[in-house]
Amino acid sequence: MPFFSLIYKGKSIDNNLNQLNCTRMIKKLFLLSPLAAILLSCGGSTAKKAAEQAQQDSVTVQTVKEAYIYGFPLVVMDISRQQMTDGTPGAKGGGMRAAANSFANLSVFPDASFTDVVRPNVDTYYSSAWLDLSKEPVVLSLPDTKGRYYMMPMLDMYTNIFASPGTRTTGNGKGDFLVTGPGWTGQIPAGMKQIEAPTASVWIIGRTQVNSKADGDKVVVPLQKQYKLTPLSAWGKPYTAPKPEPNPSAPKGFPNAVVEQMSLTDYFNYVNKLMATYPAPAADKDVLDKFAAIGVGVGKTFDLSALSPNVQTALANLPKEISAELIKNVFPQKENGWDMLLKVMGTYGTNYAQRAHIAFIGLGANLLEDAIYPLCSVDGDGNQLNGANKYVIHYDKGQMPPANAFWSLTMYDPKGHLVANPLNRYAIGDRSSLKTNADGSVDIYLQNTSPGKDKEANWLPAPTGNFNLALRVYYPKQAMIDGSWKITSVKKVQ
C-alpha cells in the first residue's frame, strides 16, 4: 500500500482535518517523490541508523585489532624462517643461518665487546635449525652429553613449544627422535621415538650449558657437532647436510620492523596465506569464525578499501599502535623489584595477547619448566640501580634460586650489553665458587669498585652509571615455577 494512502485513509486525518490544517500537508505529499516522503516520515530513524553504523564500525575496528595480534607470531616466525635459511652472503641471521633441516651452531662466549644481541647470556651456546616436514619426517639425533645440561625446545609456527627433548625430559643419553609433520602415517624405524609436530615448519632453538670459553671450546663445541638432522629417506645412508640456498625475496631488516612497515592489506593476506599452509589449532575456531567476517582466514581476502571510511581512518596507524602496545605490560607480576615473566610462557593456548607479547620481545622463549628469567632495574625501594651506589643480594641458607640445573645473575648496562670490568666477570651464580657466611647464607655484591679481596669471589662488577640484571634459572624447581620461592630484592647499602 502506498505511503500516502496510509495517511490519507487514517482516522486522524478524516476527523481532524480542519483542526490540524492537514490540507496543505496532503497537497505537499502529493507533490513529493515517494522517497522524499519516506525520508520525511523517517527523520527520527536517521540518527538511529548512524548510531548502529558507528557501533558496527567500532566492532570491526576491534576485530581487526584482535586479528592483527592473533596473526603477529605467525608472521614473525615466517619472516625469521626465511631470513635464517637464506644463503645470500651477508644476509640477516648471522651465525644462526643454515639450510632447512640443518643445524647452525652459535659457539660464541660473549664479552663486553659483543653487541650483536641485547642481553646475551653467558650460560649456553645455541644450536638452531628450521625443519621442513612438508615432504617427509626428519630424524633428530642427539649424543650422550655425559651429564652436560642441554635442551632442544621445538616451536610450531604459532610459537607454541610442543616438545623439548633434553636433560629435563629425555635425559642426557644418546637418542634418535623422528619428527613428523601433520597427518604423517608412515612406519617409525625401530629404536626411534616419534615427535608429532602441529605444523609442517618447526624451529628448534637448542641451548647447551657452557661454563667458560675454555669449557665451550673443549666440551660444548664437540657436542654441538654431534647434533644431527637427517631426512627419513636418507636415514642409514651417507648424508651431508645441504648448504643454504640464496633467497632474494627474504624480507630485509628486523622482523618486528618488517611487520610494522606492512600495509594492513598485505599483512592480513600474508596471514591468510600462512594459515592455509599452517592450519590453526582446533581451539582457535571461535576467533577464526569471528575474523572471517573481515576477510581473515583460509581462502579469504582482506581488502581495507572495502571497509567503511571511518574504519579505514581508525586503522590508519594500527601497526605502530600494536607495536607500542606489545612492548607494554609484558610483565604481569612484580616481586621485590623484579619483573617476573610467569604463568604463561612457551605455550599459550588461547591467550593470544601474551603469545604476541612474547613473540615481540623474545621470540623463542622457553617453557617455564626449562628456564625462568626474572629481570631487575630497581632496588628494593624502587630506585634505579646505579653504579654510584653499592648493593647486596642476600640469600639465606638454602634459599638461593631453586634450580635443578644451574642459575646465574648477569650484569648489563642500560643498552643491554655486558659490562667491561677488571675481572672479565659478566655473570655470577652457583658455578662461581661463591663464599658462604658463617651461618651458611650468601651475599652477592653489586658495585663498581671492589668490595675487598676477601669478598671478590662474590662480586659482580657494575658500571659507573645505571645498570640492570637478569636472573636465569635453568630447569627450575617447582618452588620457582609456582612462586612459593620468593625472589630477593636488591638492597642498597650505601
C-alpha positions in Angstrom: 0.0 0.0 0.0 1.5 3.4 -1.0 2.8 5.6 1.9 0.2 8.4 1.1 -2.7 6.0 1.3 -1.8 5.1 4.8 -2.0 8.7 5.9 -5.0 9.7 3.8 -7.2 6.8 5.0 -6.2 7.3 8.6 -8.9 8.4 11.0 -6.9 11.2 12.5 -7.0 13.0 9.1 -10.7 12.3 8.4 -11.8 13.5 11.8 -9.5 16.4 12.5 -8.7 17.7 9.0 -9.6 21.3 9.8 -8.1 21.3 13.3 -4.8 20.0 12.1 -4.8 22.0 8.9 -3.7 18.9 7.1 -4.9 20.0 3.7 -1.6 21.7 2.9 0.3 18.7 4.2 -1.6 16.4 1.9 -1.1 18.7 -1.1 2.6 18.7 -0.3 2.7 14.9 0.0 1.2 14.7 -3.5 4.0 16.8 -4.8 6.8 14.9 -3.0 8.5 12.0 -4.6 7.9 8.7 -2.8 11.5 8.6 -1.5 11.3 12.1 -0.2 8.1 11.3 1.6 9.6 8.3 3.2 12.6 10.3 4.4 10.3 13.0 5.8 8.4 10.5 7.8 11.5 8.6 9.0 13.6 11.6 10.1 13.8 10.0 13.6 15.4 6.8 12.2 18.4 8.6 10.6 20.1 9.1 13.9 19.4 5.5 14.9 21.0 4.2 11.7 24.0 6.4 12.3 24.4 5.1 15.8 24.1 1.5 14.5 26.7 2.2 11.9 29.1 3.7 14.5 28.6 0.6 16.6 29.3 -1.7 13.7 32.4 0.3 12.8 33.6 0.0 16.4 33.2 -3.8 16.4 35.0 -4.0 13.0 38.0 -2.0 14.3 38.2 -4.2 17.4 38.0 -7.3 15.3 40.8 -6.1 13.0 42.9 -5.3 16.1 42.4 -8.8 17.6 43.1 -10.4 14.2 46.3 -8.4 13.9 47.5 -9.6 17.3 46.5 -13.2 16.6 48.5 -13.3 13.4 51.6 -11.5 14.6 53.5 -14.5 15.9 52.8 -16.5 12.8 54.1 -13.7 10.5 57.2 -13.0 12.7 58.0 -16.7 12.7 57.8 -17.0 8.9 60.0 -13.9 8.4 62.5 -15.4 10.8 62.4 -18.7 8.9 63.1 -17.1 5.6 66.0 -15.0 7.0 67.6 -17.8 8.9 67.6 -20.2 5.9 68.7 -17.6 3.4 72.1 -18.4 1.9 72.7 -14.9 0.4 76.1 -13.7 1.5 75.8 -11.1 4.3 72.0 -11.8 4.8 70.4 -11.2 8.1 70.7 -14.0 10.6 74.5 -14.2 11.0 75.8 -17.3 12.6 72.3 -18.7 13.1 71.7 -19.2 9.3 71.6 -22.7 7.8 69.6 -24.6 5.2 66.3 -26.2 6.2 66.9 -29.4 8.2 70.4 -28.4 9.2 71.8 -27.1 12.4 73.6 -23.7 12.8 75.7 -23.7 15.9 76.5 -20.4 17.6 79.6 -21.0 19.7 80.4 -17.5 20.9 81.3 -16.8 24.6 80.3 -13.1 24.7 82.3 -10.4 26.5 81.8 -6.6 26.7 82.6 -6.1 23.0 79.7 -8.4 22.0 76.8 -6.2 20.9 75.0 -8.4 18.3 72.1 -9.1 20.6 70.6 -7.5 23.6 71.1 -9.2 27.0 73.2 -12.1 25.7 73.6 -14.9 28.1 77.0 -16.4 29.2 75.4 -19.7 30.2 74.7 -21.6 27.0 75.7 -22.0 23.3 72.9 -22.0 20.8 72.0 -24.6 18.2 69.3 -23.5 15.8 67.5 -25.4 13.0 64.4 -24.9 10.9 62.7 -28.1 10.0 60.7 -28.6 6.7 58.4 -31.5 7.3 56.2 -30.9 4.3 57.7 -33.8 2.3 58.9 -36.2 4.9 59.9 -36.6 8.6 63.3 -35.6 9.9 65.4 -37.6 12.4 66.9 -35.6 15.2 70.0 -37.4 16.6 71.4 -36.3 20.0 74.6 -37.6 21.6 75.3 -38.7 25.1 76.2 -35.4 26.7 77.7 -37.2 29.7 75.7 -35.2 32.2 76.0 -31.8 30.4 72.7 -29.9 30.7 71.0 -29.1 27.4 67.6 -28.7 25.9 66.1 -28.7 22.3 62.8 -26.9 22.5 60.7 -27.2 19.3 58.3 -24.4 18.3 55.4 -24.7 15.9 54.6 -21.7 13.6 52.3 -20.3 16.2 55.3 -20.1 18.6 54.0 -22.9 20.9 56.6 -25.3 22.2 55.2 -28.7 21.6 58.3 -30.8 22.6 61.6 -30.1 24.4 64.0 -33.1 24.2 66.9 -32.8 26.6 68.1 -33.2 30.1 64.8 -32.4 31.8 62.5 -34.6 29.6 64.6 -37.3 27.9 67.8 -37.3 29.9 71.4 -37.0 28.8 71.8 -40.3 26.9 72.1 -40.8 23.2 68.8 -40.8 21.3 67.1 -40.5 17.9 63.8 -38.7 17.5 61.5 -38.9 14.4 59.9 -35.5 14.0 56.8 -35.9 11.8 54.5 -33.3 10.2 50.7 -33.2 10.4 49.0 -36.2 9.0 52.0 -38.4 8.6 51.2 -42.1 8.9 54.4 -44.0 7.9 56.4 -46.6 9.7 58.5 -45.4 12.7 62.0 -47.0 12.5 63.0 -49.3 15.4 64.6 -47.5 18.3 63.2 -44.1 17.4 60.7 -42.0 19.4 58.2 -40.1 17.4 57.6 -36.4 18.0 54.5 -35.1 16.2 54.7 -31.5 15.1 51.5 -29.5 14.8 52.8 -27.5 11.7 55.0 -28.5 8.7 57.7 -26.0 9.7 59.4 -26.2 13.1 62.0 -24.1 14.8 64.5 -25.9 17.1 66.3 -23.4 19.3 68.7 -25.6 21.3 70.8 -24.5 24.3 73.8 -26.3 25.8 75.4 -25.3 29.1 78.8 -23.6 28.9 80.8 -22.6 31.9 83.7 -20.6 30.3 85.3 -20.0 26.9 87.7 -22.9 27.6 84.9 -25.2 28.6 83.0 -24.2 25.5 85.9 -24.9 23.2 86.8 -28.2 24.8 83.4 -29.7 25.7 80.4 -27.8 24.2 81.6 -27.3 20.6 82.3 -31.1 20.1 78.9 -31.8 21.5 77.2 -29.3 19.1 78.9 -31.0 16.1 77.1 -34.2 17.1 73.6 -32.7 16.9 72.4 -34.1 13.6 69.3 -33.8 11.4 68.6 -36.4 8.7 65.7 -36.7 6.3 64.0 -40.1 6.9 64.7 -41.1 3.3 68.4 -40.7 3.9 68.5 -42.5 7.3 71.1 -45.2 7.4 72.8 -43.8 4.3 75.7 -41.5 3.8 74.3 -38.0 4.1 75.8 -34.5 4.0 73.7 -31.5 5.3 72.9 -29.1 2.4 74.2 -25.5 2.2 71.5 -22.8 2.4 70.3 -21.5 -1.0 70.1 -17.8 -1.7 66.6 -16.4 -1.2 66.4 -12.9 -2.8 62.8 -12.5 -1.6 63.6 -13.0 2.1 62.5 -9.9 4.0 65.2 -7.5 5.0 65.5 -5.9 8.4 64.5 -6.9 11.9 61.3 -9.0 11.8 59.3 -6.7 14.1 60.2 -3.7 11.9 59.3 -5.6 8.7 55.9 -6.3 10.1 55.3 -2.8 11.2 56.0 -1.5 7.7 53.5 -3.7 6.0 50.2 -2.3 4.9 47.2 -3.9 6.6 46.0 -5.4 3.3 49.5 -7.0 2.7 49.7 -8.1 6.3 46.4 -9.9 6.6 46.7 -11.6 3.2 50.1 -12.8 4.3 48.4 -14.2 7.4 45.7 -15.8 5.2 48.4 -17.5 3.1 50.3 -18.7 6.2 47.1 -20.1 7.8 46.5 -22.1 4.6 50.0 -23.6 4.9 49.9 -24.0 8.6 46.3 -24.8 9.8 45.5 -23.2 13.1 44.9 -25.2 16.3 41.3 -26.5 16.7 41.0 -24.4 19.9 41.1 -21.3 17.7 37.9 -22.0 15.8 35.8 -19.4 17.6 38.1 -16.5 16.9 38.7 -17.6 13.3 34.9 -17.6 12.7 34.9 -14.1 14.0 37.8 -13.0 11.9 36.2 -14.4 8.7 33.8 -11.5 8.7 36.6 -9.1 7.9 38.3 -11.3 5.3 40.9 -13.0 7.6 41.1 -16.8 7.3 41.9 -19.6 5.0 40.6 -18.9 1.5 39.7 -15.3 2.5 40.9 -12.0 1.0 41.3 -8.9 3.2 40.6 -5.6 1.5 41.0 -2.5 3.6 39.3 -0.3 1.0 36.1 -2.4 1.4 35.7 -1.2 4.9 33.9 2.0 5.8 35.8 5.3 5.6 35.5 5.7 9.4 37.1 2.3 9.9 39.9 3.0 7.5 40.7 6.2 9.4 40.6 4.4 12.7 43.1 1.8 11.4 45.5 4.2 9.7 48.2 3.8 12.4 47.3 0.3 13.7 50.7 -1.4 13.1 52.6 1.2 15.1 49.9 1.2 17.8 50.1 -2.5 18.1 53.9 -2.4 18.3 53.6 0.2 21.2 51.0 -2.0 22.9 53.0 -5.2 22.6 56.0 -3.8 24.4 54.0 -2.6 27.3 52.6 -4.6 30.2 54.8 -7.6 29.3 55.5 -8.4 32.9 52.2 -9.3 34.7 53.9 -9.6 38.0 56.4 -7.6 40.0 58.1 -9.1 43.1 60.6 -7.2 45.3 61.6 -5.0 42.4 61.9 -7.9 39.9 59.8 -8.2 36.7 58.5 -11.8 36.6 57.6 -13.4 33.3 55.5 -16.2 34.8 52.2 -18.1 34.4 52.1 -18.2 30.5 55.3 -18.8 28.6 56.3 -21.1 25.8 52.8 -22.5 25.2 49.9 -20.1 25.2 46.6 -21.9 24.5 44.1 -19.2 23.6 46.0 -16.4 25.3 46.7 -14.6 22.0 47.8 -11.3 23.6 50.5 -13.0 25.7 51.6 -15.0 22.8 52.1 -11.9 20.7 53.8 -10.1 23.6 56.4 -12.8 23.9 56.9 -13.1 20.1 57.5 -9.3 20.0 60.1 -9.1 22.9 61.6 -12.6 22.9 60.8 -14.9 20.0 61.8 -18.4 21.0 61.2 -18.0 24.7 61.5 -21.2 26.8 58.9 -23.1 28.7 58.8 -22.2 32.4 59.8 -25.7 33.1 63.0 -25.2 31.1 64.1 -21.7 32.2 62.8 -18.6 34.0 64.3 -15.2 33.5 63.3 -12.5 36.1 64.7 -9.0 35.2 65.5 -6.2 37.6 66.5 -2.5 37.2 65.5 -1.1 40.6 66.5 -1.7 44.2 64.1 -2.8 46.9 63.0 0.8 47.4 62.1 1.2 43.7 65.0 3.4 42.8 67.0 2.8 39.6 70.2 0.7 40.1 73.3 2.8 39.6 77.0 2.1 40.0 77.5 5.2 42.2 75.9 3.1 44.9 76.7 -0.3 46.5 74.2 -3.1 46.6 73.9 -6.6 48.0 71.7 -9.5 47.3 71.4 -11.7 50.4 70.3 -15.4 50.3 69.6 -17.1 53.5 71.0 -20.6 53.9 69.2 -22.9 51.5 67.4 -20.1 49.8 69.4 -19.4 46.7 67.5 -19.6 43.4 66.0 -23.2 43.2 67.4 -24.8 40.1 67.6 -28.5 39.1 70.4 -27.5 36.6 72.0 -24.2 37.4 71.4 -20.4 37.9 73.2 -17.2 37.1 72.9 -13.5 37.6 74.1 -11.4 34.7 75.0 -7.6 34.7 74.0 -5.3 31.8 74.4 -1.7 31.0 71.3 0.4 30.0 71.6 -0.8 26.4 71.6 -4.4 27.4 75.3 -5.0 26.8 77.7 -6.8 29.1 79.8 -4.6 31.4 83.6 -4.4 30.9 85.4 -4.9 34.2 88.8 -5.9 35.6 87.7 -9.4 36.4 86.2 -10.1 33.0 83.3 -11.4 35.0 79.9 -10.8 33.4 77.7 -13.2 35.5 77.8 -14.9 38.8 76.0 -17.9 40.2 76.1 -21.4 41.6 79.0 -22.3 39.3 81.1 -19.4 40.7 82.6 -20.9 43.9 80.7 -18.4 46.0 81.9 -17.9 49.6 79.3 -18.5 52.3 78.9 -16.6 55.5 79.3 -18.3 58.9 75.6 -19.0 59.1 75.5 -20.6 55.6 74.0 -17.6 53.9 75.4 -16.0 50.8 75.9 -12.3 49.9 76.4 -11.1 46.3 78.0 -7.7 45.9 76.9 -5.4 43.1 79.1 -2.3 42.8 81.6 -0.6 40.6 84.7 -0.9 42.8 86.0 -4.0 44.5 84.3 -4.9 47.8 87.7 -6.1 49.0 89.8 -9.1 48.2 88.1 -11.2 50.8 84.7 -10.6 49.1 85.7 -10.5 45.4 84.6 -14.1 44.8 81.1 -12.9 45.3 81.5 -9.6 43.4 79.6 -8.9 40.2 81.1 -5.6 38.8 78.8 -2.8 37.9 79.3 0.2 35.5 79.6 3.7 36.9 76.1 4.6 35.7 72.7 2.8 35.5 72.6 -0.9 35.2 70.1 -3.8 35.2 70.2 -7.5 36.0 68.9 -10.8 34.6 68.5 -13.8 36.9 68.4 -17.0 34.8 67.2 -20.2 36.4 67.6 -23.3 34.2 65.4 -26.3 34.9 63.8 -24.5 37.8 62.4 -26.4 40.7 58.7 -26.4 41.4 59.1 -23.7 44.1 60.3 -21.3 41.4 57.6 -22.2 39.0 54.7 -22.0 41.3 56.0 -18.8 43.0 56.4 -20.3 46.5 60.1 -19.3 46.4 60.2 -15.5 46.8 62.9 -13.6 44.9 65.2 -11.5 47.0 65.3 -7.7 46.5 68.5 -5.8 45.6 69.4 -3.9 48.8 71.2 -0.6 48.7 73.9 -0.5 51.3 75.5 2.9 50.6 
